[in-house]
Amino acid sequence: MLRIARHPHTTARRTARRLLAATAAFLSLSSTGAALPHSVAAATEPAGDSVSVTPASPQVPAGVTAGVAVFDRQTGTFTEQLAPAATFRSASVVKLLIALDFLWNRSPDTIPAADRTRLDVMLRSSQDAAASHYWSAYGGPAIVERMVTRLGLADTAPPPAGHEGYWGYTAMSARDTVTTYRHVLESAPAPVRDFVMERLRQSTRCASDSFDQHFGIAAAFDRPWAVKQGWSGRYAKGNCGSVGTPAARGSDASAPSSAAGDASVDLSRPALHTTGTVGAGDRSIVAVLTLHQDGTSYGKAYTDVGRLTRSLNVPGGTAPKGKWYGTWGQDVAVRAEPVVGDNLLTRLPAGVEVLVGCQKKGQLVSVPPYTNDWWAYLPQYGGYVTNIYISHPDDQLPDVPLCTSQK
């Protein structure tokens, strides 16, 4: 729940000043390396300060359509179910089925090196090219049909007629996603289980298409966790990684830019899914499948999925320490130290909510009309952002501790 700012008049003045300063800010690029938003983006800057997290099952943000299932493997019961049978286009979550189909009668220890490499990047960094290779080589929709029969999936179906070539249009539900993970953990041969889960535990923050994929489960809980995420929609571009990382458009490479017809699942609204396991021994299986309103930015969808995931009852899960804050600005730099220089770690999705662990003084940064020498440490990124881009009216965040000398 968003907490009301303690300085409403200050906040109003700050927002107004940002509106007046937007043009000047473009001409005077921030020394953080982050391009400032245009006036409309500044006007929609998240208000208030920290976001308090009080789990209540489940809290679906306005404008979001969700299917949720959380299964506690220790008790053998579901702790959360919200429209668990509702079907969504799977986006990259179907890569689990693609990998399991290829490994059905094969041991990971005996497959060619090229296949180990493809499976590795498909599962860890969600590479689309690898998925398309297997989709083309092993029958496309037939892969889904085989896995439906093998795993006893109730809601999963191949892409609709006219879209057979697009693996991301495979229909899946939250409960079928749980069934898939249960197969991996409880029924698959040990080498297959270990191969798949090891790669999901090693999920890279930056996906192959330059999108930050550590939303949802990966942000809501401390390790151990393992994730396979999915995203599809007309998001602006991926900006994850260092300066040299190429940007990518948000539309799923497995899908056309627009789709219509009599499909049983929504093929157009932006989708963002977080699935995987949480806790020691993979205690809980979590599946959160979501659709968002047309025009939703990646940062907002990322934030909404995070809030929904944090509201769930997930046995074995531990919430990370820190305070959640909104951010403003585009391509905001996360740096290894609280100074400007050759130390860029990655960039934040525009307007995303972040976990702030602590803060400290560093280099004075000027983003006219603002100057600030306070920096926020983001433990989940392992780096700092200038407090200028944290959505709070004060230079120093009032409810965040000082960083130790080790940070």
C-alpha positions, 0 to 999 in steps of 0.5 A, a space after each residue: 500500500 502506497 504511504 502518503 508523503 509526509 510533505 505534501 506541499 513539498 511534493 507538489 512544489 517538487 513535481 511542479 518544478 520538474 514540469 518546468 525543468 523538463 526542457 532544461 533537463 534534456 539540454 543539461 544531461 544528467 551526470 548519472 548518464 540517465 536521460 530525463 523524461 519529457 514533461 508528460 513523464 515527469 507529470 506522471 512521476 510516482 508520488 509519495 515515499 516508501 511502499 509498505 509491504 503487508 502481505 494479504 492474499 492476493 492483491 491485484 493492482 488496478 488494471 491487471 488481469 491475473 492468474 495465480 497459483 502457489 503450491 506448498 510442496 511440504 504440505 501438498 496444498 495450495 496456499 494461493 489460487 486466483 483464477 488458476 485455470 484461466 489461460 494466458 499466452 505463455 510468452 517465454 514460460 513455454 520454454 519449459 515445455 520446449 526444454 522438457 520435450 527435447 530432454 524427454 528421452 535424452 540425458 543432458 549428459 549425452 546431448 551434443 554441446 550445441 544443444 547444451 548451449 542452446 538450452 542453457 541460454 534459453 532457460 537462463 537468459 530466455 533466448 528466443 532464437 534457441 526456442 525457435 530452433 527447437 520449435 522449428 526442428 521438433 514439430 512446433 505445436 506438436 511439442 505442446 501436444 506431446 507435453 499436454 499428454 505426458 504431464 496431464 495438463 488441463 488448460 495448455 494448448 498449442 498456438 491458435 489457428 493461423 499462429 502455429 509458428 509462434 511458440 509464445 502464443 501457447 496457452 497456459 494457466 497458473 495451475 498447469 505451470 505448477 504441474 509442470 514444475 512438479 513434474 520437473 522436481 518430482 517425476 523427471 529423471 534426476 539429471 533432467 531435474 538438476 539440469 533444468 533447475 540449475 539453470 533457472 537458479 542461475 537466471 541472468 538479470 539481463 535477458 538476451 533481448 536486454 530486458 531486466 527479467 528479475 521481477 516478481 519472484 526474483 525481486 520479492 524473495 531472497 534466494 534460494 529461488 529459481 525462475 522462468 519469466 515471460 514477457 510479451 507486448 509493445 514495451 518500449 525497449 530493453 535497457 538492461 546491461 552496460 552501455 554496450 548492450 544493444 536495446 531490443 523492442 518489447 514485442 515477443 520475437 515469437 509473435 507478430 507485431 499485431 494479432 487478432 482472430 478467434 484465439 481463446 487467449 488474449 494475444 494483444 494486451 501486454 503480458 508479464 509472467 513470473 514463475 518458479 520456485 521459492 525457499 530451501 528445497 524448492 518448497 513453494 512453486 509460484 505461478 503469477 501470469 498477468 495481462 496489463 492495459 494497452 500502453 502500459 510501460 515495462 516499468 509499470 508492469 514490472 512494478 505491478 507484478 512485484 506488488 502482486 507477488 509480494 502480497 502472496 502467501 509463499 511458504 519458505 519465502 523470505 522478503 528482502 530487507 529494505 524499503 520499496 520506493 518508486 523512481 522517475 526518469 528513463 535509463 536511470 543508471 545503477 553504478 557500482 559506487 556512488 560516483 559518476 564514472 566508468 562503473 555502470 552496472 545496468 539501467 532501470 526500467 523507466 519508472 520502476 519500483 526499487 528496493 532501497 537497502 541503505 544510503 550514503 553520501 557520494 559524488 554531488 550530482 546535478 540534474 538541473 534544477 536539482 543537486 544531491 550528494 545522497 545515493 541509494 544502495 539497491 541490494 538486488 542490483 548491487 549498486 547505487 542510484 542518485 537519490 535525485 531519481 527516487 520519488 521522495 521530496 527529501 534529499 536524504 530518505 528519512 526511513 532508510 539507514 546509512 550504509 556501512 563502510 563495506 557497501 
